[in-house]
Amino acid sequence: MTPRFTALLATDLDGTLLTSQRRATEQDLRTLHQLGQDRVCRAVVTGRSLHSTRRALPADFPIDYLVFSSGAGIVDWRTGELLVAHQIPGPEVARAIDAMLAHQVNFMVHEPVPENHRFRYRQTCVEDTDFIRRRDYDPSLAVPLATGSPIGPASQLLAVIPLDLERLAALRASLTGLQVIRTTSPLDKQSIWVEVFPPHVSKASGCEWLAIRFGIPHPKTYCLGNDYNDLHMLQWGAHAAVVANAPPDLRQQFAVVSSHEHDALTSACASWASCGLPQS
């Protein structure tokens, strides 16, 4: 039997596949269509929730799978079937909340997948971050986390702190046993979003799940990213690149292709032609 897919191409969304106008370039759309014809599994791997991604991409966007919320969920983009959903057990959520309260950080607790665009929040201090902007982006989705309220499972927690790497390290150290992922805020481009997931969840775990499901050999995995929350995915892929608008330290670690404004996906695919990525 001919395998459904011969390779996996995983790309981040915002700042990578999407331009600053929040759309894919016409050339990158053509490239995505061609990859599909070449039997390449096309996966968008994003920190956005399923709800948020569906607002950003049309239903006929030319991809096969969506890995959303940094690996907390996976959906078949064409059918809408939810294939994977991970969550943090209630006791671990309570432990993470205690750690964030001890560090006096502002944070959010997101509902389990697929309702993880909804969250409860606690503001412990006033800081120069985009916490309030994120909280108020859609007020219908946010509810205050009352003291003493029952704590159940969550898809993730998200703390917002200023650009302070020592503070990030201290918070990370208090969350042992959980996956802690650094993300540069897509809102103000400066604040650090400290995202907390089950220990086995990351963008890389989502990519690996797809590769195993479809029997795609690891040498045929290609990953494109732009920020620190892509690091696990970039380290996992057999072939990895970052866009020209990625932070300098990531550009030193990985091959660099065009910026998200200039057909980054097409640029990456061209650079991977010599590495076995199908090219028509």
PyMOL commands that set and color helices and strands:
alter all, ss='L'
color gray80, all
select helices_A, chain A and resi 26-37+50-56+69-71+90-102+131-135+139-141+165-173+203-213+218-220+228-236+248-253+264-275
alter helices_A, ss='H'
color red, helices_A
select strands_A, chain A and resi 7-11+40-45+65-68+73-76+82-85+106-110+119-122+142-144+156-161+179-184+192-197+221-225+239-243+255-257
alter strands_A, ss='S'
color yellow, strands_A
deselect
rebuild
show_as cartoon
